[in-house]
Every structure is written in C-alpha cells, then in structure tokens.
C-alpha cells in the first residue's frame, strides 16, 4: 500500500460551554485563538505548522467531533477516500476551513474522521515572528505551552479489530498492544501513520455508546516543560488526574488533566522514533508497566472514563470480571513489581 496519511493535523471537540473551554486553553494550556467562525473557535499550538490545532465547537456534552489527518499527497487523498468507500463506509466531500476539498466519514466503530491535503501553512509576522526560519512563530511565553498537537486516543468495543481496519484500509502501522495478564483480552493498542509510536491510540470500551474518545494529547519539548505545565495547572486550581510518570508503551512521559467540559487532555514528551518498515507488533501486559513503566503508582479509576459519558458502565466495568478490572487499576497487586 502506498503511504496514504502523513500525520494528525487537528482535532475538533465539543463543549457545553465553549467560552469556558477556550479560556482554559488560552490561560492554562497556552494555546492561541486564531479564528472564530460562527460558534466554533479555532486555536493553535505555537509550533504547529498549520493554521490551527484544536477546534472547540458547541455541544451538549464533551466529545470528539472529528479527528483530522493530512494525506501524503493530493493523489493519496483520492486513494484514501476510494479505499474507505470500497470498505463499505459512506463518506462525503466538503470544503474545509483552510483545508480545501476534504473527505469526511464515520468509521466502523462510530468515530468521525476527516482527511485533507490542502492546508494553510502558518507563518507569524511582526512581534510573533521567530528568529528561527523553520518555526511558524515565536516560542510561547506561556510556561509549559505545548509545541504541537500529538495524538488522539479513542475508545472502541474491539481494540484489535479497530487497529486492523485502520491498518488495512488507511495504512496505519500497528506498533504495540496491551493484553491482560489474567485473560487474553486486548485493552489497548497504539497505531501510527509515521515514525512516532502513535498518533492514534485505542482503548477498550465495554459501553454501548459508539464513537467515544478517551483523551487527546499535546507535545512539549522536554520533561521539564511537562513539569512546568503541571505547576501552571496546579497553581491555577486544576487538578492533575494522573502523572507525571512514564508509559512503557511509547516511552513517553505523561500528564493527564481535565478541561472545564470534563474532557481529558494529556501533555507528553519523550518517546521513541521508529522507521522500521516491517516492524513486528509488540505485546505488553499491565504487569510489565505498559501504562506506568515505573510501576510505582496506581492508575485512578477515573482514567477509565471516556467521552461522551457512556449510557451504561464504563469499559472496565461492563462484562469484565472484578479481578481483571482490579488488575487494570492495580496490576502489581498480584504480579509484584518485577
């Protein structure tokens, strides 16, 4: 298969209170508003090369409105759309804001995806211009502000089937997966369109609600930037949900928190780059430290929540025995710390 997709270009999320979410992104995360179109607000990270990184749209509950990927060429856009439609998925062509002719579809597990080639490359001028010719604008003065959008992690009822469909249809590489120690249940997978460990994550969802998202993530340059971001959040009264720590899968340092809509955001840094074309999928277990490689803290129960809220129990509660749910939250209770 030719290389169809290049990288994650933006995410669009919904919020019951758009202005509260936007204020949070500006004041505590360090994003900048670049456009307001109707009720939608477009924000950017200082180091992203295109006009916007995040779109906040009005909605009755927090959700992922769409996740957008830029294709590798105009021809790849046409080919990707053809492959999606051949796989039995209806899509539509629309004119995107600064993205030209854009293909939108809803995948087999209910997640909206947007594919485009055209973009507006961002180049700040004047006081916001950078002395680095390669940078789209000057580094943010906001302590811990993310350089770029990094990835999105969605929730699905079948982790392995989800990863296989996006591999077979759109050319994602499957990099790693987590299988429970006590049972052959896949609870997490990471897939990528490029050399990163992932730009799309997949977590198990036992609810009956399709198309949910667990979180999306920003990238900062260093672990010190991540720790400074944690300081800014805590100084402004925002609770840290999980971290700082390090994932075994991907090897990124992580920090999780919530924006006012309750949607989860991650800030991460570090990790590996992988250019191996015939990479073999690595299988982890929770006891190996797939989530927290230091294996020195217990993941909070709240991390199993995805958005919008489920109609029924969360992914780790529905149809999963108590001992398996307990291992997801505290995998070292029975396996030791290795």
N, C-alpha and C positions, 0 to 999 in steps of 0.2 A: 504494500500500500504506500502511495506517496504520502509525504508529510502534509497533513491537512491543516492542523491547527498549530499556531505559534505559541500563544500564551493567553492567560486570563487578562482581559483588558479592563473590565469594570464589573461591579455588582450593583444591582438595584434592589433596595429593600423597602418594606413598608413600615410605617409607624402611625399609631393613633394620634400622636402629637408631633407633627413634622418639625415645628419650630423648636420644641424641647430637644429633639434628637439632633437637629442641626447645631444648636447652641453647644451641646455636649461635644460634638465632633470638632467644632471650632475651638472651644475653650479648653477641653481636657485631652482630646486626641491630637489636635494640631493640624486639622485639615483646613482648607480654604474654600469658600464658596466662589464658584466661577460663573454659574448661570442659575437663573430661576425661570422656569417655563411653566406657566400655569401654576399648579400647586406642587410641582416637582422641583427639588433643589439638587443641584449638581455640585459636588465637592471634589477636590483633588489633594493627593499627597504631593509634597514639594518635589519629589524626584520622579514621579510618573511622567512618561514621555508624551502621553496623550492628554486631551483637554480635561478629562475627569476620571475619577477612580471609583466614586460611590454616588449613586443617585438615591435620594430619600423621597419616597412617594407616600401620599396619604393612604391609609388603610385601617380597617377596624382592629387589626391585631398585627403583631410583628411577624414578618415573613420574608422570604426571598421572592422578589418579583421576577427577577431573571438573573442568570449568570452569563456573562458575555465573553466570548473568545474571539480574538483576531485570527484569521486564517493566514496561511503562509504565502498566499498569492491570490489574485482575483480568480484564477482558474481553480484553486483549491476551494474557494467559497462555493463555486458552482458544483464541484465534485462532492463536497461535503453535503450540500443540500440534496443532491441526487441520491447519495447513499442513505441518508435519513429517510427519504421518501420510499426508496426501494425496500427499506426495512419495515415499511408499513406505517410510518409516522407521518401524519399530515403536518405541513408547515405552511408558512405564509411569508411573502416578501413585503417588507415595509421600508420606508425611508427613515433611517435613524438620525438622532441628533448628532451631527458631525461624523456619522458612520456610514452615510450613503445607503446604498442598497444592502439591506440587512435581512437575513433569514432567521425567522423565529419558529421554534417548535417546542412542544412539551414531550419530554422523554417518557419511556415506558413506565417509570415509577413516579410520574407526575411533576417533574422539575422543569421549569421553563429555562430554555437555553437560547442564546442569541449569538449568531455567527456573522461576522462582518470582515471586510478587507479595508475599506476606506476609513480613514481617521483624520482628525486634525492634530497634527503634531504641535505640542505646546512649546512656545519659546517666550519666556518672560522678557520684558524690556524695562529700561529705566531702573528704578530702585530695586526691583525684584530680579533683575538680570544677574547671572552668575559670571564670575571671572573664569569659571571652567567652561570652555566651549561645549563640552559634552553634556553639561547639565541643562535641563529645561528651565530651571530657575534657581535662585539663590537658596541655600540651605535655610530651613525654617529656624526662626529664633525661638520657637516653642520647644521647651526642654522635652526630649524624648519623642518628638514628632516623627511619624513613620516616613521613610523614604518612598515606599511603594506599597501598592496592594500586592498581597502574596498568594492567598489561596482561599477556597471556599470548601466547607465540609457539609455534605448533605446527609439526610437520613433516609434509609430505604429498608424494605422488608427482606431483601435478599442481597447481601453485600457482594457475594461472588458473581452472581448473575448480572448485577449492575455493572461491576467492573468489566466483565466480559463483553457486555453490549457496547459500552463506550470504547473498548479496545477494538472490537471487530468492525464497528460502524464508523467511528471517528478517529481511530488510530492512537488513542491514549496507550501509554505503556503502563502495565501493572507492575508496581515496584515492590510492594510488601503487603502482608495481611496479618491480622491477629486472629488466632483461633484459641478458644478457651482451653485451659489445661484439663478440665474435667469432662469436656464433651466436644465433639467435632463441629462446633458452631462458630462460623466466621462472624466476628463482631466489628471488624474494622478493616479497611483497605485504603491504600494510597495509590493514585494513578496520576500520570503526568503527560504533558504534551512536549516537554523539553528536558533540560538536564537537571532540573530540580527534583527533589524526592517526590514532590507532588504539588500540583496546583488544583487538584480536586481530591478531597477525602470523602470517604463513605462510612457511615456508622450504621449499625443495626437498629432498626425501628420496628418494634412489635405493635405499634398502634395501627389503627385502621385508616389513618389520615395520610394521604399521599402528598408528595412534593414538599416535605418539610426540610428545614435546614438546621444544623446544629450550631454552626458559627461561621464567620469568615474572618480572615486574618490579614494583618499588615506586617510589613517587614521594616526592621530598623537595622542599622549598620552593625552595632556591637551589643554585647551583653550589658555593657554599662548604659547604653541608650535604653535598653529594656528596663533596667533597674531604675533609671531616672523617670521613665514613663510610669512605673509603679508608684514612685514618690509623688508625681504630679496628681495621679488619681487619688491616692490616699489623702494627700493634703487638701483635696477638694471634696472629700467626703464620699468618694466612690469606692465601694468595697471590692477587694480582689477576690474573685471566685476560686481561682486555683493557680498555683505557681507563686513566684518564679521557680522553675525547675527545668528539666530537660527530657524530651521524648527519646525513647530508644529508637523507634521508627523515625527515620528522617534526621535524627540527631540535632533537632532544633531546640534551643532554649525557648520557653513559652511563658506566657502570662495571659490569664483569662479574666474578663470582667464584663459587665453588662452596660449597655446604653439605656437611656430612660424608657424606651419601649419594652425593655427586658431582653432584647436580642443580645446574644453573646458575641463578643469580639475577642479575638486573640491578637497579641503582639508577639512576634517571634523573631529570632535571628539565628545565625549559625547554620548548621546542617551541611550536607554533602552535595556535590555536583556529580552526576552520573551520565556519562556519554556512551555507555556500553550498548550497542545495538541489539545484542542477543542476551540481554540481562535475564536471569532466572529469578522468578518471584521468590522472595524470602518470606518464610512463615515464622511469626513470633507467637509467643504466649504471654499473657499478663505477667506470669511469674518471672519472665526474662526481662521485664521492665519495658515492654513495648510502649506504655504510656508515660511512666515515670522511671527513667533508667536508673536514677539514684536509689529508687526503692526505699525511700525514707519518709513517705507521707501517703496518706490515704486520699484517693480522689473523692471529692464531695458528691453526694447523691445528686445535687443539683446539676452536675455536668451531664447527666443522662437526659436532661430535658432538651427537646428540640422545638422548633417554631414553624407554624403557629402551634399553640398548645394542642395536644392530642385529644381526640374525643374520648379515649379510654386510657388505660395505664400506659406508662412510658415504656420505651424499648426494653429496658432491663427488668420490667415487672411483668409484662404480658407473656405468658406461656413459657417462662424460664424458671426452673426450679430455684428455690431460695438459696441453695448452696452456690449455684452458678452466679446468681445476682450478687451474692456476698463476695464472690471471688473477683468480680469486675470492680467492685469498690475497694476491696482489700485483698489483693491477690497473694499477699505474702503471709497471710494468717496460717495457711496450711502448707505452703511450699518453702517457707523460710526466705532468707534474703540472699542466698546464693553466694 
